Each structure stands twice: as C-alpha cells, then as structure tokens.
Amino acid sequence: MSHPSSAISTHRVAILFANLKGNLGDFAILQAMIHQIKSACPATGIDVFAHPLVPIDALRLEAFQRYNEGVRFPGVSYYKPPGFFERLLLSTFLRRWIQPRMIESFASQAEASMASFAAYEAVYFAGGDQWSGKDLGHAMFGTLVAVQRINPHVFCFPFSLKKSMTGLYPSGLLSSYFARLRQPVIVRDSLTKGIMDDLGVTCVQGADCVFSLPDNLAEGEAAEGRDPERVLFVVKGQEANLAAAMEKLLEQSVRIELLSTCPQEDDRIFQSLAARFSIPYHTPATWQEVIAEFRASSLIVTNRLHGLILGSLARVPLLPVTDRKKSLAFALDAAMPHHVPAVTDVTRELLQKTLIDKDQVLRQMRTYQELCRSQPNSPINPNLP
C-alpha cells in the first residue's frame, strides 16, 4: 500500500486509521463502519486508509476484501515519526509542552500530502483505543488537525480513552483537539464519558459499533468437523496462567481448544500451549469465520471485548474472564449470570453451571446486544436521544 496522491472522485468518503494488523475485532469494527455508511448512502464510495503505526496482515486484509467488493484501500495514513532529539525531549518533564508543538508541526507537514482529503464528502476516524500515547497522539491528533483544516466534515466512530492521556497535554489542549470532530462525539464507555465531560467536550455515551452489525451479516453455517462439546478458549494472557488453568481442566476431561482473534498477539503462547497439551489451535482469517467456529462450540471463555461481542452475534454461551476493563464492563452491563476475575478461576463446575444456565446466559447476551443496538453507536445513524 502506498500513500494517497491522486485526486478523489465525488461522492466518496474516507476512513482513516483502520487497524489492519490482523486483529479480527478491528476488522469487525471496520465492517460495522462500512455497513453504517452503505446503509445511509448506498451510492457513496469508501476509501480505507490503514493505520501507519501497525503492520498490515495481507492475508486477512485480502479475506476481508472478498466480503467488501468496491471498497478501496488506496494507502496508509500519512505519518512522519518524531526525530531522535524530539524523542529525547518527550522523555523529560518538557513533554507536556513539546508534544503539542510536535503535533502542530506534524499537521503543517501533513497538509500538502492530505490535500486530496478536501474532496471527500466526509472523513471518519476509526474507533478504538487509539488516541493515547506518544506516537499515537502524534499521529492521530496531527492528522485530525491537518484534515479538519481542509475538510470540516470530520467524524469519529465510538472510541475509548485511557485516563493517563490527560496528563500528557496542557489543560484545554485535548479539548481543542476533540472539538475538531463533529459534535456530539460518541464514546463507548463511562470512563471515557467522564474524561470527555471533564474536558468540556460535548459527547454522549454509546456502544461499540460492532453491536450494530445486523444478524444477517453474521448468519452462516457452523464450522464443519468440530467437536460440538468443545470449550473454546479465546483468552489473552500470560502463558503460565493459561497453562495452569488449562492443565487443571484437561485433567478433569474438559474438551478445550484454542482460538485467536489476533495471532500477532497470541500466536507464540497459543502455539506453545497447543503443542504442550496436544489440543487444536484455530486462527480464523475473518470475523465471519470466528462466528462459524463459535457456533461449532458449546461455550466460549474469553476476556477479549470483541470475542464477547462476536459471541453474542453467534448466539453461543459466554463465560467472560474479567481481568480486562472492557470484559468486566461487558459482564456487569450485560448482567451475565457467570463470570470470573481471572482465567485461573475457571473451573469444571463453573463451566457446567454456565451450560446448565444456557438459556439465561443467552437471554442476557441478547438483551444486552439489543440495548447496545439502541444506543448511539455511529456518527451516521447515532440514535441520539
């Protein structure tokens, strides 16, 4: 993929900072964005620009494109990394004053490369926890400033923030950045809503846009040749903890298999565990294949937010592991009958109890999914009160 340079035709919109590194949760986010845009404006073309700070998973991108003919992937979002001395300054007490100057410099340098974005009818920033940190802030805010100067129609899909980012910038600066997005900004959790309220940014609390995917897009057959009694582990964590949990369960004849929605993060550990315990390990190429694998299972154990969301679309009982804030929020907000604070707390008895309570578990999942669909989940069809 190369940087965009050619003129843009009319009736097109752009999506910036699409994370194409192979995390199928991020591909599901992109799918939801495309669905929302096409539902509102069927004749509008879509250009997707990849996130410049992560590698592109060519295999999974090609698989994604097969489901989205006509969507173009013309390049990578503009990025110029900080220089050596700038990085040194970012490690000092001067950071709060240096980073804003770097962002302004980045925006000025980016304007020429982004001149073609003036022709888009709208520019959408992909959601997700992408606004924090040194390099992320440099790229995201610099790009936002540059694009908004030439095109006022700049929107963002629901996203999350880390509280720590508020200590990286002078008071009021973050507010001025987010004010460049078309208001109201939609965020996807109460923590981010509190941060934005403190910044004085007009926003509403909504839900992850993946919940907006309609049932027909997730319909399909269960994966063939699978053990229907298997319990799929889709858990990000330390190998020692995963191994301890799995060893205990396997000794009690629980049929465990591994699945990763992001092999870039899981593969080394999951390959090791699969070899150690002689169990299958699955690496789907698309989010639709994740759902097919889920449907060919009795139960999903996961601490990944989009594992929980895709499990909801698949209509398969979930046991959330709540050692991550997003999975904890899901378990509490959905009033899940069963969840555990750590993967090492998963027991055979709890798995059996979750299956016994299958109807209640599925009912809570469905109720929460419908609630999230009714909440603001898109700047296009936000369902604002």
BAROVO-307659 format. One record per residue (C-alpha): residue number from 0; residue in one letter; x, y, z. Coordinates in steps of 0.02 Angstrom, whole numbers, plus 32768, in hexadecimal, padded with zeros to 4 digits. Layout:
% BAROVO-307659
k,r,x,y,z
NUM,A,X,Y,Z
...
//
This chain:
% BAROVO-307659
k,r,x,y,z
0,M,8000,8000,8000
1,S,803F,80AE,7FD6
2,H,8018,815D,800F
3,P,7F81,81AC,7FB8
4,S,7FAC,8229,7F30
5,S,7F27,8226,7EA8
6,A,7E8D,8293,7EA4
7,I,7DF1,824E,7EF9
8,S,7D4F,8237,7E98
9,T,7CAD,8283,7ED8
10,H,7C34,8227,7F4A
11,R,7CBB,81CF,7FAB
12,V,7CE5,81CA,8063
13,A,7D87,819B,80BA
14,I,7DAA,8130,8152
15,L,7E4E,8158,81A8
16,F,7EB9,80F0,8220
17,A,7E68,8049,81F9
18,N,7EC8,7FC9,825E
19,L,7EF3,7F3F,81E1
20,K,7F77,7EE4,8246
21,G,7F0E,7E46,824F
22,N,7EA4,7E61,82E9
23,L,7DFC,7E20,82AF
24,G,7DA5,7E8D,8330
25,D,7DEA,7F24,82D3
26,F,7DB1,7EDB,822D
27,A,7D04,7EC7,827A
28,I,7D0A,7F7F,82AB
29,L,7D36,7FAC,81F8
30,Q,7CAA,7F3D,81B9
31,A,7C2D,7F96,8229
32,M,7C6A,8040,81EA
33,I,7C58,800A,8135
34,H,7BAA,7FC4,8157
35,Q,7B72,8066,81AA
36,I,7BB4,80D0,811A
37,K,7B68,8063,8093
38,S,7AC1,8058,80ED
39,A,7AB5,8115,80F7
40,C,7AFF,813B,804B
41,P,7AFC,80A2,7FD9
42,A,7B49,80FD,7F44
43,T,7BDB,8145,7FA5
44,G,7C88,80FC,7F88
45,I,7CF9,80D4,801A
46,D,7DB7,80E6,8024
47,V,7E0C,8095,80B9
48,F,7EB8,80D3,80EF
49,A,7F1C,8060,815F
50,H,7F64,808D,8208
51,P,801A,80C1,81ED
52,L,805D,807E,8292
53,V,8030,7FC6,8281
54,P,805B,7F45,81FA
55,I,7FD8,7F0C,817E
56,D,7FA2,7E56,8181
57,A,7F97,7E39,80C5
58,L,7F41,7D90,80D6
59,R,7EB5,7DD0,8144
60,L,7EA2,7E72,80E2
61,E,7E8D,7E0D,8042
62,A,7E09,7DA1,8097
63,F,7DB0,7E3D,80D6
64,Q,7DAE,7E88,8027
65,R,7D55,7DEF,7FE3
66,Y,7CC0,7E1E,8051
67,N,7CCB,7ED7,8022
68,E,7CDB,7EE8,7F67
69,G,7CE3,7F9C,7F2F
70,V,7D35,7FDD,7FCE
71,R,7DDF,8024,7FA1
72,F,7E7E,801B,8007
73,P,7EE8,80A2,7FB4
74,G,7F70,80BC,8035
75,V,7FB0,80D7,80E4
76,S,7F85,8171,814B
77,Y,8010,81F2,8141
78,Y,8093,81E2,81C9
79,K,813B,822F,81EE
80,P,818D,81EB,828D
81,P,81DB,8260,830E
82,G,8295,827B,82FB
83,F,831A,823D,8373
84,F,8325,82DD,83D9
85,E,8267,82F1,83DD
86,R,825A,8244,8428
87,L,82DA,8272,84AB
88,L,8275,830C,84DA
89,L,81D6,82A4,84E6
90,S,822B,8241,8570
91,T,8245,82DC,85DC
92,F,81D7,834E,8645
93,L,81C5,83BC,85AA
94,R,8154,833D,8555
95,R,80B2,8399,857A
96,W,80F5,842F,851B
97,I,8159,83D6,8495
98,Q,80D5,835C,8457
99,P,8055,83E2,8427
100,R,80DB,843C,83C2
101,M,8108,8398,836D
102,I,8051,8379,8344
103,E,8041,8427,82F8
104,S,80E0,840B,8292
105,F,809F,8361,825A
106,A,7FF9,83AF,8223
107,S,8052,8436,81BE
108,Q,80BF,83B6,8167
109,A,802B,8343,8147
110,E,7FB9,83C4,80F5
111,A,800C,83B9,804B
112,S,8005,82FB,804B
113,M,7F4F,82FF,8081
114,A,7F10,8384,8009
115,S,7EA7,8302,7FAD
116,F,7E40,82E5,804B
117,A,7DE8,838B,802C
118,A,7D82,8335,7FA4
119,Y,7D36,82B0,8014
120,E,7C82,82C9,804A
121,A,7CB5,828F,80F8
122,V,7D4E,824B,8151
123,Y,7D36,81CA,81DB
124,F,7DB6,819B,825E
125,A,7DAD,80E4,828E
126,G,7D7A,80C4,8341
127,G,7DDC,8068,83C4
128,D,7E5A,8092,8449
129,Q,7ECC,80EE,83D0
130,W,7EDD,81A0,8411
131,S,7F57,8182,84A0
132,G,8014,817F,84AF
133,K,80A7,81D6,845D
134,D,80A5,8192,83AC
135,L,7FE8,8179,83A7
136,G,7FC5,8229,83E4
137,H,8046,826E,836B
138,A,7FF6,8214,82D6
139,M,7F3E,821F,8303
140,F,7F34,82D2,8340
141,G,7FAC,8310,82BA
142,T,7F43,82BE,8234
143,L,7EA2,82FF,8280
144,V,7EE2,83B2,8282
145,A,7F23,83A5,81CF
146,V,7E84,8357,8187
147,Q,7E0A,83C7,81E3
148,R,7E60,8463,819F
149,I,7E34,8430,80EE
150,N,7D94,83CE,810C
151,P,7D1D,83FB,819B
152,H,7CB9,8359,8187
153,V,7D22,82F1,81FE
154,F,7CCE,826C,8269
155,C,7D04,81E1,82DD
156,F,7CB5,813A,8304
157,P,7CA2,810B,83BE
158,F,7D4A,80FF,8416
159,S,7D9A,80EA,84C1
160,L,7E1E,8150,851B
161,K,7E9D,812B,85A2
162,K,7E97,81A0,8637
163,S,7F55,81AC,8631
164,M,7F4F,8210,8590
165,T,7F0C,82A9,85EB
166,G,7FB4,82BD,863E
167,L,800F,82C9,8598
168,Y,7FC9,8370,855E
169,P,7FAD,8420,85A5
170,S,7EFF,8445,85E9
171,G,7E86,8470,855D
172,L,7EF0,842D,84CF
173,L,7E9A,8383,84C6
174,S,7DF4,83DE,84C6
175,S,7E29,8445,842F
176,Y,7E5F,83A8,83D3
177,F,7DBE,8347,83F0
178,A,7D59,83E4,83C7
179,R,7D95,83CD,8314
180,L,7D27,8332,8306
181,R,7C71,834E,82D8
182,Q,7C0C,8355,8378
183,P,7BC9,82FE,83D8
184,V,7C59,8284,83E5
185,I,7C21,81D2,840D
186,V,7C88,816F,848B
187,R,7C71,80B9,84B7
188,D,7C86,80B1,8575
189,S,7C64,8114,8613
190,L,7D1D,8130,8638
191,T,7D36,8188,8593
192,K,7C95,81EA,85AC
193,G,7CD9,822A,8652
194,I,7D7D,825E,8601
195,M,7D24,82BB,8577
196,D,7CAD,830F,85F1
197,D,7D43,834C,8655
198,L,7D8E,8391,85B4
199,G,7CEC,83EB,858B
200,V,7CD3,838C,84E8
201,T,7C1F,8372,84B1
202,C,7C0B,82B6,84AC
203,V,7B90,822A,84CB
204,Q,7BB0,817C,850E
205,G,7B86,80F7,8490
206,A,7BBD,8048,8463
207,D,7C40,7FF1,83F9
208,C,7C0D,7FFD,8343
209,V,7C24,7F41,8329
210,F,7B81,7F28,8387
211,S,7B2B,7F80,82F5
212,L,7B56,7EF4,827A
213,P,7AAF,7EA9,8247
214,D,7A8B,7DF2,8263
215,N,7A89,7DC9,81A9
216,L,7B41,7DFC,8197
217,A,7B6F,7D81,8220
218,E,7B04,7CF3,81DE
219,G,7B5A,7C57,819F
220,E,7B7A,7BA2,81C2
221,A,7BDF,7B62,8254
222,A,7C90,7B2B,822B
223,E,7C92,7A76,81F3
224,G,7CED,79E5,8242
225,R,7CF6,7A30,82F1
226,D,7CD3,79E0,8399
227,P,7C2A,7A2C,83CA
228,E,7C53,7A14,8483
229,R,7CF4,7A77,847C
230,V,7D14,7B12,84E6
231,L,7D70,7B98,8483
232,F,7DF1,7BFE,84E1
233,V,7E04,7CAB,8493
234,V,7E6A,7CF6,8520
235,K,7EF8,7D72,8518
236,G,7F70,7D5D,85AA
237,Q,8012,7D1A,85EF
238,E,8042,7C6B,85B9
239,A,805C,7C2E,866B
240,N,7FAC,7C5F,86A0
241,L,7F5C,7C16,8605
242,A,7FBF,7B76,8618
243,A,7F8D,7B61,86CF
244,A,7ED5,7B7A,86A7
245,M,7ED5,7B07,8612
246,E,7F39,7A7C,8665
247,K,7EBD,7A75,86F4
248,L,7E27,7A6F,867F
249,L,7E73,79F1,8607
250,E,7E97,797C,8699
251,Q,7DDC,7985,86BE
252,S,7DB2,7953,860A
253,V,7D7A,79FF,85D0
254,R,7D8D,7A06,8512
255,I,7DF0,7AA6,84F6
256,E,7E26,7AF1,8452
257,L,7E7D,7B97,8432
258,L,7E49,7C21,83BB
259,S,7E9D,7CC8,839C
260,T,7E48,7D62,8356
261,C,7EF4,7DB5,834E
262,P,7F84,7D3D,8329
263,Q,8000,7DCE,832B
264,E,7FE1,7DD8,83E6
265,D,7FBA,7D22,8410
266,D,8016,7CB3,8398
267,R,80B7,7C8E,83F7
268,I,805B,7C62,8497
269,F,7FCD,7C03,8443
270,Q,8045,7B9E,83D6
271,S,80A3,7B6D,8473
272,L,8006,7B3D,84D2
273,A,7FBF,7ADB,843F
274,A,8060,7A77,8432
275,R,806F,7A5D,84ED
276,F,7FBE,7A1C,8504
277,S,7FA4,79D1,8456
278,I,7F06,7A36,8436
279,P,7EC7,7A8D,8398
280,Y,7EEE,7B45,837C
281,H,7E85,7BAA,8300
282,T,7EB6,7C4D,82A8
283,P,7E21,7C88,8241
284,A,7E40,7CFE,81AF
285,T,7D9F,7D63,81C3
286,W,7D29,7D98,824D
287,Q,7CA3,7D32,81F4
288,E,7D10,7C97,820A
289,V,7D1F,7CC1,82C3
290,I,7C62,7CBB,82D0
291,A,7C5E,7C16,8270
292,E,7CDD,7BCC,82EB
293,F,7C7A,7C0E,837E
294,R,7BDB,7BBE,833C
295,A,7C34,7B17,8336
296,S,7C59,7B1F,83F1
297,S,7BFA,7B07,8492
298,L,7C44,7B9B,84F0
299,I,7CBC,7C2D,84D7
300,V,7D34,7C64,8560
301,T,7D7C,7D0F,8535
302,N,7DBE,7DB3,8579
303,R,7DC2,7E08,84CF
304,L,7D38,7E8A,84B6
305,H,7D1B,7E5A,8402
306,G,7D1F,7DA3,8432
307,L,7C8C,7DCC,84A1
308,I,7C35,7E33,841B
309,L,7C4E,7DB2,8391
310,G,7C16,7D2C,840B
311,S,7B76,7D8F,8422
312,L,7B5D,7D93,8365
313,A,7B7F,7CD8,835E
314,R,7AFE,7CB2,83E7
315,V,7B76,7C43,8447
316,P,7B83,7C47,8506
317,L,7C10,7CB2,8549
318,L,7C77,7CA9,85E7
319,P,7CCE,7D53,85F4
320,V,7D79,7D5C,8646
321,T,7D77,7E0A,8693
322,D,7E30,7E2E,86A9
323,R,7E22,7EB6,8625
324,K,7DB9,7F53,863E
325,K,7D56,7F3D,859E
326,S,7D26,7E89,85C4
327,L,7CF8,7EBA,8676
328,A,7C88,7F45,8635
329,F,7C33,7ECA,85BF
330,A,7C14,7E4B,8649
331,L,7BCC,7ECD,86BF
332,D,7B67,7F2F,863F
333,A,7B1F,7E90,85F4
334,A,7AFD,7E4A,86A3
335,M,7B4E,7DA7,866E
336,P,7B1C,7D1A,86E5
337,H,7BCE,7CD8,86EE
338,H,7C7A,7D26,86D8
339,V,7D25,7D12,8729
340,P,7DAC,7D92,8759
341,A,7E3B,7D2B,8710
342,V,7E53,7C99,869B
343,T,7E9B,7C33,872B
344,D,7DF0,7C40,877F
345,V,7D99,7BDF,86F5
346,T,7D61,7B37,873A
347,R,7D0A,7AA0,86F0
348,E,7C78,7ABE,8766
349,L,7C65,7B72,872A
350,L,7C6A,7B3D,8674
351,Q,7BE3,7ABC,8697
352,K,7B7B,7B3C,86F6
353,T,7B87,7BB6,8665
354,L,7B4A,7B30,85EE
355,I,7ABC,7AFF,8663
356,D,7A8A,7BB7,8666
357,K,7AA0,7BC4,85A9
358,D,79F3,7C0E,8587
359,Q,7A0B,7C97,8609
360,V,7ABB,7CBC,85CB
361,L,7A80,7CCC,8517
362,R,79EC,7D37,854D
363,Q,7A5E,7DB2,85A7
364,M,7AD3,7DB8,8512
365,R,7A43,7DDB,849A
366,T,79F7,7E5F,850B
367,Y,7A9C,7EB9,851A
368,Q,7ABB,7EAF,845F
369,E,7A12,7EFF,843B
370,L,7A33,7F85,84BE
371,C,7AD9,7FAF,846B
372,R,7A86,7FB5,83C1
373,S,7A0B,8035,8404
374,Q,7A96,80A3,844A
375,P,7AFF,811D,83E3
376,N,7B7E,80B4,8385
377,S,7BA3,8118,82E8
378,P,7BB6,81CF,82B5
379,I,7B4D,81A4,821C
380,N,7AB5,8156,8271
381,P,7ADA,8183,8325
382,N,7A2C,8164,8372
383,L,7A49,81FD,83DD
384,P,79C7,8221,8464
//
